[in-house]
């Protein structure tokens, strides 16, 4: 029944896109830092810590903004930030500049933090009380699906791009960067679709 609600299912898709983004980057960024930038696992983990903490802080702020102002303009701005972050990663990652890649990743993680919980709240609060348990179950299920599909999809794209670059004679570092950039480009397109949906929805 909640899926038939035209004010619920778009929020379900938005939450899915948001979770695909953050779960995927938690897998792909360490692969990039270690495979392309030559960092150790410890260094890559320490670099990842800052965007993750920014995501947590933005989650608190996003919830407060949602309480005060509602979906507009929080959701469109958040998804725009995700799309811009992914596009920036696609552009700058072949340069192997860790600070610039870090800045783009920080933008993406913070943007996801602002809209992940509000995307769920926007959908759940339009349901009648008797459908709330089923709405929560659907949100949880789709979040889990996103956590599986996102990393699998983007890692597969990255591996494919990396293999193609190696076949062309690129170095291992350049090949890893090229594969990562290709995955980020696809992620940017999906995030842009999320932005269009969030704009219409909000």
KOLFI-303472 format. One record per residue: y negated, z negated, x of N, C-alpha, C, O in turn; residue number from 1; residue in three letters. Coordinates in steps of 0.05 Angstrom, whole numbers, plus 5000, padded with zeros to 4 digits. Example, Ala and Ser with C-alpha at 12.3 -4.5 7.8 and 13.67 -1.06 7.14 Angstrom:
// residues 2
  n.y  n.z  n.x ca.y ca.z ca.x  c.y  c.z  c.x  o.y  o.z  o.x nuke fiza
 5114 4844 5264 5090 4844 5246 5066 4844 5264 5066 4831 5285    1  ala
 5045 4858 5257 5021 4857 5273 4999 4843 5258 4977 4839 5268    2  ser
// end
This chain:
// residues 202
  n.y  n.z  n.x ca.y ca.z ca.x  c.y  c.z  c.x  o.y  o.z  o.x nuke fiza
 5024 5000 5016 5000 5000 5000 4974 5000 5017 4956 5015 5010    1  unk
 4973 4984 5038 4948 4985 5054 4942 5013 5067 4919 5021 5070    2  unk
 4964 5027 5073 4960 5054 5085 4946 5073 5066 4932 5091 5074    3  unk
 4949 5068 5040 4936 5085 5020 4907 5079 5016 4892 5094 5003    4  unk
 4898 5057 5028 4870 5049 5026 4853 5065 5046 4857 5062 5070    5  unk
 4835 5081 5036 4819 5098 5054 4800 5083 5072 4789 5094 5090    6  unk
 4796 5057 5066 4780 5040 5084 4796 5025 5104 4785 5011 5121    7  unk
 4823 5027 5101 4840 5012 5120 4852 5030 5141 4851 5023 5165    8  unk
 4863 5053 5133 4878 5068 5153 4861 5080 5176 4870 5082 5198    9  unk
 4835 5086 5171 4819 5095 5195 4816 5072 5215 4816 5077 5239   10  unk
 4812 5048 5205 4810 5025 5224 4836 5021 5239 4836 5013 5262   11  unk
 4858 5027 5226 4884 5025 5240 4886 5045 5263 4896 5038 5284   12  unk
 4876 5069 5258 4876 5089 5280 4857 5081 5302 4862 5085 5325   13  unk
 4834 5070 5295 4814 5062 5315 4825 5040 5333 4822 5040 5357   14  unk
 4839 5020 5321 4851 4999 5337 4873 5010 5355 4877 5000 5377   15  unk
 4887 5030 5345 4908 5043 5362 4896 5057 5386 4906 5054 5408   16  unk
 4874 5072 5382 4861 5086 5404 4851 5065 5425 4853 5069 5449   17  unk
 4839 5044 5415 4828 5023 5433 4850 5011 5449 4847 5007 5474   18  unk
 4873 5005 5437 4895 4992 5452 4908 5012 5471 4916 5004 5493   19  unk
 4910 5037 5463 4920 5057 5482 4903 5058 5507 4914 5061 5529   20  unk
 4877 5055 5504 4859 5057 5527 4863 5034 5546 4867 5039 5570   21  unk
 4862 5010 5536 4864 4987 5555 4892 4983 5567 4894 4976 5590   22  unk
 4913 4987 5551 4940 4985 5562 4945 5006 5583 4957 5001 5604   23  unk
 4936 5030 5578 4940 5052 5597 4926 5048 5623 4938 5052 5645   24  unk
 4901 5038 5622 4886 5034 5646 4898 5012 5663 4896 5012 5688   25  unk
 4910 4992 5650 4923 4970 5665 4946 4980 5681 4955 4967 5700   26  unk
 4957 5003 5674 4979 5015 5689 4968 5036 5709 4976 5036 5732   27  unk
 4950 5053 5700 4942 5076 5716 4923 5069 5738 4924 5080 5760   28  unk
 4904 5050 5733 4885 5043 5754 4898 5032 5779 4891 5041 5801   29  unk
 4917 5014 5777 4931 5005 5802 4945 5028 5816 4946 5029 5841   30  unk
 4957 5047 5801 4970 5070 5813 4949 5086 5829 4955 5096 5851   31  unk
 4925 5089 5817 4904 5104 5831 4895 5089 5856 4893 5101 5878   32  unk
 4889 5064 5853 4878 5048 5876 4898 5048 5899 4890 5049 5922   33  unk
 4923 5045 5893 4944 5044 5914 4951 5072 5924 4954 5076 5948   34  unk
 4956 5091 5906 4965 5117 5914 4944 5136 5925 4949 5151 5943   35  unk
 4920 5134 5913 4898 5152 5921 4879 5139 5941 4871 5151 5961   36  unk
 4871 5115 5935 4851 5101 5952 4864 5086 5975 4849 5076 5992   37  unk
 4890 5083 5975 4903 5070 5998 4900 5040 5998 4904 5028 6019   38  unk
 4895 5028 5976 4892 4999 5975 4919 4985 5973 4939 4997 5965   39  unk
 4920 4960 5982 4944 4945 5979 4947 4935 5950 4928 4937 5934   40  unk
 4971 4926 5942 4975 4917 5915 4957 4893 5909 4947 4890 5887   41  unk
 4954 4875 5929 4937 4852 5925 4908 4860 5921 4894 4850 5903   42  unk
 4898 4879 5937 4870 4888 5934 4866 4901 5907 4846 4897 5894   43  unk
 4885 4918 5899 4883 4932 5873 4882 4911 5850 4867 4914 5831   44  unk
 4899 4891 5853 4899 4870 5832 4873 4855 5830 4864 4849 5808   45  unk
 4861 4849 5853 4836 4835 5853 4813 4852 5842 4796 4841 5827   46  unk
 4814 4877 5848 4794 4895 5837 4797 4897 5806 4777 4898 5792   47  unk
 4822 4898 5797 4827 4900 5768 4818 4875 5753 4813 4875 5729   48  unk
 4817 4852 5767 4810 4827 5754 4783 4827 5741 4779 4816 5720   49  unk
 4764 4840 5754 4736 4839 5744 4734 4855 5718 4723 4844 5698   50  unk
 4743 4880 5716 4742 4893 5690 4757 4879 5667 4748 4879 5644   51  unk
 4780 4866 5674 4795 4852 5654 4779 4828 5644 4779 4823 5620   52  unk
 4766 4814 5662 4749 4791 5653 4725 4801 5637 4717 4788 5618   53  unk
 4714 4824 5644 4692 4835 5629 4702 4842 5601 4687 4839 5581   54  unk
 4726 4852 5599 4738 4858 5573 4740 4833 5556 4734 4834 5532   55  unk
 4749 4811 5568 4751 4786 5553 4724 4776 5543 4721 4767 5521   56  unk
 4704 4778 5561 4677 4769 5553 4665 4786 5531 4652 4777 5513   57  unk
 4669 4813 5534 4659 4831 5514 4672 4827 5487 4660 4831 5466   58  unk
 4698 4818 5487 4712 4813 5462 4698 4791 5446 4695 4793 5422   59  unk
 4689 4770 5460 4675 4748 5446 4648 4758 5435 4641 4752 5412   60  unk
 4634 4774 5451 4608 4784 5441 4612 4804 5418 4596 4803 5399   61  unk
 4632 4821 5420 4637 4840 5399 4643 4827 5373 4634 4836 5352   62  unk
 4658 4805 5374 4664 4790 5349 4639 4779 5336 4636 4779 5312   63  unk
 4622 4768 5353 4597 4757 5342 4579 4778 5330 4566 4774 5310   64  unk
 4577 4801 5344 4561 4823 5334 4572 4833 5307 4557 4839 5289   65  unk
 4598 4835 5306 4612 4844 5281 4605 4825 5258 4600 4833 5235   66  unk
 4605 4799 5264 4599 4779 5243 4570 4782 5233 4565 4779 5209   67  unk
 4552 4788 5251 4523 4789 5243 4516 4816 5231 4500 4817 5212   68  unk
 4526 4838 5243 4516 4865 5235 4536 4883 5222 4529 4903 5210   69  unk
 4562 4877 5225 4582 4894 5214 4590 4917 5233 4584 4916 5257   70  unk
 4602 4937 5221 4613 4959 5237 4591 4976 5251 4596 4987 5273   71  unk
 4569 4979 5238 4548 4997 5248 4526 4981 5263 4517 4961 5253   72  unk
 4519 4990 5287 4529 5012 5303 4550 5004 5324 4554 5019 5343   73  unk
 4562 4981 5320 4580 4971 5341 4604 4990 5347 4608 4996 5370   74  unk
 4618 4998 5326 4641 5015 5331 4634 5042 5344 4647 5049 5364   75  unk
 4615 5057 5333 4608 5082 5347 4599 5079 5376 4607 5094 5393   76  unk
 4583 5059 5381 4573 5054 5408 4596 5046 5427 4597 5055 5450   77  unk
 4614 5030 5416 4637 5022 5433 4655 5045 5440 4663 5048 5463   78  unk
 4662 5061 5420 4679 5084 5426 4664 5105 5443 4677 5119 5459   79  unk
 4638 5108 5440 4623 5125 5458 4625 5115 5486 4628 5131 5505   80  unk
 4623 5089 5490 4626 5078 5517 4654 5083 5529 4656 5089 5553   81  unk
 4674 5081 5512 4701 5087 5522 4703 5116 5531 4714 5122 5552   82  unk
 4693 5134 5514 4695 5163 5521 4679 5169 5546 4689 5184 5563   83  unk
 4655 5158 5549 4639 5162 5573 4653 5151 5597 4653 5164 5619   84  unk
 4664 5127 5595 4679 5115 5617 4702 5132 5626 4706 5137 5650   85  unk
 4718 5142 5608 4740 5159 5615 4731 5186 5627 4742 5195 5647   86  unk
 4710 5198 5616 4700 5223 5627 4689 5219 5655 4693 5235 5673   87  unk
 4675 5196 5659 4665 5190 5686 4689 5186 5706 4687 5196 5729   88  unk
 4710 5173 5697 4733 5170 5714 4745 5197 5721 4754 5201 5744   89  unk
 4746 5215 5702 4758 5242 5707 4741 5257 5728 4752 5272 5744   90  unk
 4715 5253 5727 4697 5267 5746 4697 5255 5774 4698 5269 5794   91  unk
 4696 5228 5775 4692 5215 5801 4717 5208 5816 4717 5205 5840   92  unk
 4740 5207 5802 4764 5198 5816 4773 5216 5838 4784 5206 5858   93  unk
 4769 5243 5837 4777 5260 5859 4761 5255 5885 4769 5262 5907   94  unk
 4737 5242 5882 4721 5236 5906 4732 5212 5922 4724 5208 5945   95  unk
 4751 5197 5910 4763 5174 5923 4743 5152 5930 4746 5137 5949   96  unk
 4721 5151 5914 4701 5130 5918 4708 5106 5900 4704 5107 5876   97  unk
 4718 5086 5913 4727 5062 5898 4705 5049 5882 4709 5041 5859   98  unk
 4681 5045 5894 4659 5032 5878 4652 5047 5853 4647 5035 5832   99  unk
 4650 5074 5855 4643 5089 5831 4665 5088 5810 4660 5086 5786  100  unk
 4690 5091 5819 4713 5089 5800 4713 5061 5787 4718 5058 5763  101  unk
 4707 5041 5803 4706 5013 5793 4685 5011 5771 4690 4999 5750  102  unk
 4662 5022 5776 4640 5021 5756 4647 5035 5730 4642 5024 5708  103  unk
 4660 5058 5732 4668 5072 5708 4690 5057 5693 4689 5056 5668  104  unk
 4708 5045 5708 4729 5029 5695 4718 5004 5682 4726 4996 5660  105  unk
 4698 4992 5694 4685 4969 5683 4672 4976 5656 4674 4960 5637  106  unk
 4659 4999 5655 4646 5008 5630 4667 5011 5608 4664 5002 5585  107  unk
 4690 5024 5615 4711 5029 5595 4723 5003 5585 4726 5000 5561  108  unk
 4729 4985 5603 4741 4960 5595 4722 4943 5578 4731 4932 5557  109  unk
 4697 4942 5585 4678 4927 5569 4674 4940 5541 4673 4925 5522  110  unk
 4674 4966 5540 4670 4980 5514 4694 4974 5496 4690 4970 5472  111  unk
 4718 4974 5507 4742 4967 5491 4740 4939 5481 4747 4933 5458  112  unk
 4730 4921 5497 4728 4893 5489 4709 4890 5465 4714 4874 5447  113  unk
 4688 4906 5464 4669 4904 5443 4680 4912 5416 4672 4902 5395  114  unk
 4699 4931 5416 4707 4943 5390 4737 4938 5383 4744 4945 5360  115  unk
 4753 4926 5400 4781 4924 5393 4785 4905 5369 4797 4913 5349  116  unk
 4775 4880 5371 4778 4862 5348 4762 4871 5324 4772 4869 5301  117  unk
 4737 4881 5327 4722 4891 5304 4736 4914 5289 4734 4916 5265  118  unk
 4750 4931 5304 4765 4952 5291 4786 4941 5272 4790 4952 5250  119  unk
 4800 4920 5281 4820 4908 5264 4807 4893 5240 4816 4895 5218  120  unk
 4785 4879 5246 4772 4864 5225 4761 4882 5204 4762 4876 5180  121  unk
 4750 4905 5212 4738 4924 5193 4759 4933 5172 4753 4936 5149  122  unk
 4784 4937 5182 4805 4946 5163 4816 4923 5147 4820 4926 5123  123  unk
 4820 4900 5159 4833 4878 5145 4816 4866 5123 4826 4858 5102  124  unk
 4790 4866 5127 4773 4853 5107 4769 4869 5082 4758 4859 5062  125  unk
 4777 4894 5081 4774 4910 5057 4799 4908 5039 4799 4918 5017  126  unk
 4820 4895 5049 4845 4892 5034 4843 4869 5014 4830 4849 5020  127  unk
 4856 4872 4991 4858 4848 4973 4875 4827 4985 4892 4833 5002  128  unk
 4871 4802 4978 4886 4780 4991 4916 4784 4991 4929 4776 5011  129  unk
 4928 4795 4970 4957 4798 4969 4968 4818 4989 4992 4819 4994  130  unk
 4950 4836 4999 4958 4856 5019 4952 4848 5048 4960 4862 5066  131  unk
 4939 4826 5052 4932 4817 5079 4956 4814 5098 4954 4823 5120  132  unk
 4977 4801 5089 5000 4799 5107 5011 4826 5117 5019 4829 5140  133  unk
 5011 4845 5098 5021 4872 5105 5002 4887 5123 5010 4902 5140  134  unk
 4976 4883 5118 4956 4895 5136 4958 4885 5164 4956 4900 5183  135  unk
 4962 4858 5167 4965 4846 5193 4990 4857 5207 4990 4864 5230  136  unk
 5012 4859 5191 5037 4870 5202 5033 4898 5212 5044 4906 5233  137  unk
 5019 4915 5197 5014 4942 5205 4997 4944 5230 5003 4959 5248  138  unk
 4976 4928 5231 4959 4927 5255 4975 4919 5279 4973 4932 5300  139  unk
 4991 4899 5277 5007 4889 5299 5027 4910 5308 5031 4915 5332  140  unk
 5040 4924 5289 5059 4944 5295 5046 4968 5310 5057 4978 5330  141  unk
 5023 4977 5300 5010 5000 5312 4999 4993 5340 4998 5010 5358  142  unk
 4991 4968 5343 4982 4959 5370 5005 4960 5390 5002 4969 5412  143  unk
 5029 4952 5381 5052 4953 5398 5060 4982 5404 5067 4988 5427  144  unk
 5058 4999 5384 5064 5027 5388 5044 5039 5409 5052 5054 5426  145  unk
 5019 5032 5406 4998 5042 5424 5004 5032 5452 5000 5047 5472  146  unk
 5013 5007 5455 5020 4996 5481 5043 5011 5494 5045 5010 5519  147  unk
 5060 5024 5479 5082 5039 5490 5074 5068 5495 5079 5080 5516  148  unk
 5061 5080 5475 5055 5109 5476 5033 5114 5497 5036 5134 5512  149  unk
 5012 5098 5498 4990 5103 5516 4998 5105 5545 4995 5126 5557  150  unk
 5010 5084 5556 5018 5085 5585 5039 5107 5590 5037 5121 5610  151  unk
 5057 5111 5571 5077 5132 5575 5064 5160 5576 5070 5176 5593  152  unk
 5046 5165 5557 5033 5191 5555 5016 5196 5580 5019 5217 5593  153  unk
 4999 5177 5587 4980 5182 5609 4994 5181 5636 4986 5196 5654  154  unk
 5014 5165 5639 5029 5165 5664 5044 5191 5668 5046 5202 5690  155  unk
 5055 5201 5646 5068 5227 5648 5049 5249 5655 5056 5267 5671  156  unk
 5025 5249 5644 5005 5269 5650 4997 5267 5680 4994 5286 5694  157  unk
 4993 5242 5688 4985 5237 5716 5007 5247 5735 5001 5260 5755  158  unk
 5032 5241 5729 5054 5250 5746 5056 5280 5747 5061 5292 5768  159  unk
 5052 5293 5724 5053 5322 5723 5031 5335 5740 5036 5353 5755  160  unk
 5007 5324 5737 4984 5334 5753 4988 5329 5782 4981 5346 5799  161  unk
 4999 5306 5789 5004 5300 5817 5025 5318 5829 5022 5328 5852  162  unk
 5046 5324 5814 5066 5342 5823 5056 5370 5827 5063 5384 5847  163  unk
 5039 5379 5809 5027 5406 5812 5009 5408 5837 5009 5428 5851  164  unk
 4994 5386 5842 4976 5386 5865 4992 5386 5891 4985 5399 5910  165  unk
 5014 5371 5891 5031 5370 5915 5044 5398 5920 5047 5406 5943  166  unk
 5051 5411 5899 5062 5438 5901 5042 5458 5913 5050 5477 5926  167  unk
 5017 5453 5908 4996 5470 5919 4989 5463 5948 4972 5477 5960  168  unk
 5001 5442 5959 4996 5435 5986 4976 5413 5990 4967 5408 6013  169  unk
 4968 5399 5969 4949 5377 5972 4962 5353 5985 4987 5350 5984  170  unk
 4946 5336 5997 4956 5312 6009 4965 5293 5987 4958 5296 5964  171  unk
 4980 5272 5994 4990 5254 5974 4967 5239 5960 4968 5235 5936  172  unk
 4947 5231 5976 4924 5217 5964 4908 5236 5945 4901 5227 5923  173  unk
 4903 5260 5954 4889 5279 5936 4905 5286 5911 4894 5289 5890  174  unk
 4931 5288 5915 4948 5294 5892 4948 5272 5871 4946 5276 5847  175  unk
 4949 5247 5881 4948 5224 5863 4921 5223 5848 4920 5217 5825  176  unk
 4899 5229 5863 4873 5229 5850 4871 5252 5829 4859 5247 5808  177  unk
 4882 5275 5836 4880 5297 5817 4896 5291 5791 4888 5297 5769  178  unk
 4920 5279 5795 4936 5272 5772 4922 5251 5754 4923 5252 5730  179  unk
 4910 5232 5767 4895 5211 5753 4872 5223 5738 4867 5216 5715  180  unk
 4857 5242 5750 4835 5255 5737 4843 5270 5713 4829 5270 5692  181  unk
 4866 5283 5714 4876 5298 5691 4883 5280 5668 4876 5285 5645  182  unk
 4896 5257 5674 4902 5238 5654 4876 5226 5641 4875 5222 5617  183  unk
 4856 5221 5657 4831 5211 5647 4817 5231 5629 4803 5224 5610  184  unk
 4820 5257 5635 4807 5277 5619 4820 5278 5591 4806 5280 5571  185  unk
 4847 5276 5590 4860 5274 5564 4852 5249 5549 4847 5250 5525  186  unk
 4850 5227 5563 4842 5202 5551 4813 5204 5540 4807 5193 5519  187  unk
 4796 5218 5554 4769 5222 5545 4768 5238 5519 4752 5232 5501  188  unk
 4785 5258 5517 4786 5274 5492 4795 5256 5469 4783 5258 5447  189  unk
 4816 5240 5473 4825 5223 5452 4804 5202 5444 4800 5196 5421  190  unk
 4790 5191 5464 4769 5172 5459 4746 5185 5443 4733 5173 5426  191  unk
 4740 5211 5450 4719 5225 5435 4727 5229 5406 4709 5227 5388  192  unk
 4752 5234 5401 4761 5236 5373 4758 5209 5359 4751 5207 5336  193  unk
 4764 5187 5374 4760 5160 5364 4731 5155 5357 4724 5143 5337  194  unk
 4713 5165 5375 4684 5162 5369 4676 5177 5344 4661 5166 5327  195  unk
 4686 5201 5340 4679 5216 5316 4689 5202 5291 4675 5200 5271  196  unk
 4713 5191 5292 4724 5176 5269 4708 5151 5265 4702 5144 5242  197  unk
 4701 5136 5286 4687 5111 5283 4659 5116 5272 4648 5100 5257  198  unk
 4646 5138 5280 4620 5145 5270 4621 5150 5240 4604 5140 5225  199  unk
 4640 5166 5231 4643 5171 5202 4650 5146 5187 4641 5141 5165  200  unk
 4668 5129 5199 4677 5106 5186 4656 5084 5183 4652 5073 5162  201  unk
 4642 5079 5205 4622 5058 5205 4598 5065 5188 4579 5050 5185  202  unk
// end
